[in-house]
């Protein structure tokens, strides 16, 4: 369900607010750089607010003096803990809006980074993104989450303005981390009037379309290393034990980038300043060239096609849950291979396949209807201890299954079958898993490639009694019209 459906208003061409899907996160994020450049009075002074927030945190870290048991340090950690701002329904993971956010471990790493900055640089933190250079695990989605928490009061005011202009009903409800108080140095919840989400039970917050971005994160530790490589001196290279001309992997660049940031924080600030000066363009939400916004409708249409042809999938019988989940895959395979749904998995001129996450999102939008009707719990991007699995299905502890989806062209196709899915099954103590491979070309669906995946799955299934790890292959190659067959 999109927000406009919930509140029964038309999302017009001249509306500047993004119309989110409420059941799953949309793979876009709020780009702080775009907000800083905005001239709306509601968002004026946003960058100064960032400086003020991290100035408080930095002062607390300074007063702690390296003592992690200090009340000042603990207060800094409380401020640097950012819950998932589920009110926005945004994020690259495209999982449930009830995500994890930025917890205590990352807060401690951020406080430590602030301590390093404090010792070396007098200037305040002007950009949230700088933490991505110092702290592992701070990807683009978490940077966006942090920014949305700090700016939440502004987005509350923006949403209330839209609701007043369009006559959208609201309810008074508690919003977590609705504001932060400089004098007390703490977060505070607030009772505010917002539209209520039927999914989370909490409020819905809207954001201007012009703030949303889709590109990979600009500010990264490995990006910092590439930027700094031509600028740092020989002495610093020696300190970092880096050989000139050495070929480095992305992971090695990330490690060197973080070491360089801690060794020379002022260089990290220069890098982020340079990134801030680059031109920043929002994602074109209305034309949606990568289907990052419009994946929901074709998935729902596929569900209607499936239901019309095959009826509602009945509830899984005892002992048949694994088969029931397999039937979901078979139904998705059918609508892709035997109807025009294959077109959705390609760009508009049928020259380039969609990204893996879009294929997964279309499948999810179709499967969720069957799961709802059958009383099956269905979750996406669930962290099972060794990373997020694509799909998890359950109807009680005894009836559980996982699905991992890979594009057949992936360089990690065999690794996913040999290591990734088996590890997820072991972590969750689940015996049923499906490895779904989507192919877009003859080479991707070659007999050799299919045989390698199949053999890998069969071998691993045979090694563990009771395990079912079954491969599935979906042919998303362009199809001829039925009239031309």
Phi, psi and omega in degrees: 000129173274160181302320181298326176291319181301316186261003176057049173233154176279134173273101190277165180299327183269002176286133181262359181271145178283139183258091189280155165280132186271339184278334180216151177293142173270137186283057173229159179223157176283121181268112181305324181299323179291325178292319182298331182274356188281150181251008174294133182300332179295335184246007177296139179078016181297319182292322177297328178292322176297314179301317180296315182299308183285340172295319176298313180298318181294320179296320178295318179297318179298317181291333178291333177060033179087358180272105183288350176268355181294143175299332178293318178296316181295323177293322177298319179296322179297320179290328183271009174261117186244111176291157175304121177281074188297346180296338184272334184054047178235156175152146183287339181290335183056033175266198177298148176299342178273073183271191188268329183073201182249111189265196187297322181297314179292326177300318179296320178293323178292320177297319178297319178297321177297322178296318178297315179297318183300321182289336190247332188230133181279329185293155179278171178278113181265341185227129176302326187300338183300332181294336179295337179283327185265329193246120175292144178092356178266082177279184185298325182292322181286325175300316178297319179299316179300313182297317181294327175295312182297326183261012190301323180300324179292320179288330174298314180297321178296314180298317179296325177294317178297316181299319179293319181292325186256004179066035181273130182291147179227164174229149176280126183211165179275129176247123181288142180051043180290338180201166173228147187245120183297319184294318182270341182064048181208161174280155174218140173278168180209152174266114183225161180267118180216162169295144182262133178279130176287350182269306182269341185080353178258198183279165172248131175245134179261156176225148175299140178301329185290352178266353191265140184226153181238344189289158176303156184303131180287317185266109180220163179294318179289327175295323177298318180297315179300319181294318186278341188304322182273358188246335185279154184278169182297322181298318180292324176300317180295320178299326182272359179057046183249126179271127180297136180084358180291134177282127184240142173280170178299320180296319179294322177294320178300316181296314179296321179299318180290320177297319178295321180299318180287327179286326185217074182303328180297328177292322177297320178296320178298319179298313181294323176300318179296320178294323180295330182280345177292157179289136180241123180242135178286162173292141179280090185298323187286318177278333172048061186297334183254011179057032179284342180254318190267016181293335188292315184296314177295328176294319178292323177296321177298322178297320179293320178299313181299314181295320180297323183274324190240355183078179181283134178291120184292166178298144181293134177284159178304130179081359183244017186295319180298319177296321180299316178294322176300324177296326176300317180295317180299322180292321177293320176303318181297313184291333177285315187276335188241002173227183182280009180297336177303329181298327180297332184275004175240159175291175191299326180262015174057035179252348185212128178293154176289166175291157181304318182295333178284320175302315179298320183293320178295317177298317181298317180297332176280315186290329186297331179293317178294320180294319180297316181294328184266358181071030180260130177284134188226121181226153182242150176051043179280126179282117184255023176104331179234032180116170184273126174276149186296310183220137175231130180240140178206147171222069188092173185293323185284334184248095182217151180204154178239149171232129172246130183249132178225142168287136185296340179278354184300139176290346180252026183299310182287322178301322179298321179283324186277331187229315190294300181297316177302322179295319177299318179296317179294317182299321183265356184055046179251140185260350184243122177219147176238137178248104188260121182248126181254122180248140182244352181223168178299319182295319181294334180250027180293155180300323181295315182293317179298319181295320181296316179294315182298315180297319179299313181294318181294320180297314182291324177296321181288338182282337183237110181303135178089349180282143167234112175236094190256135175276150173224141181235130182242126183270103180256020177295151178303140183248147175286151173298147181301331181288345182256359180288000000 
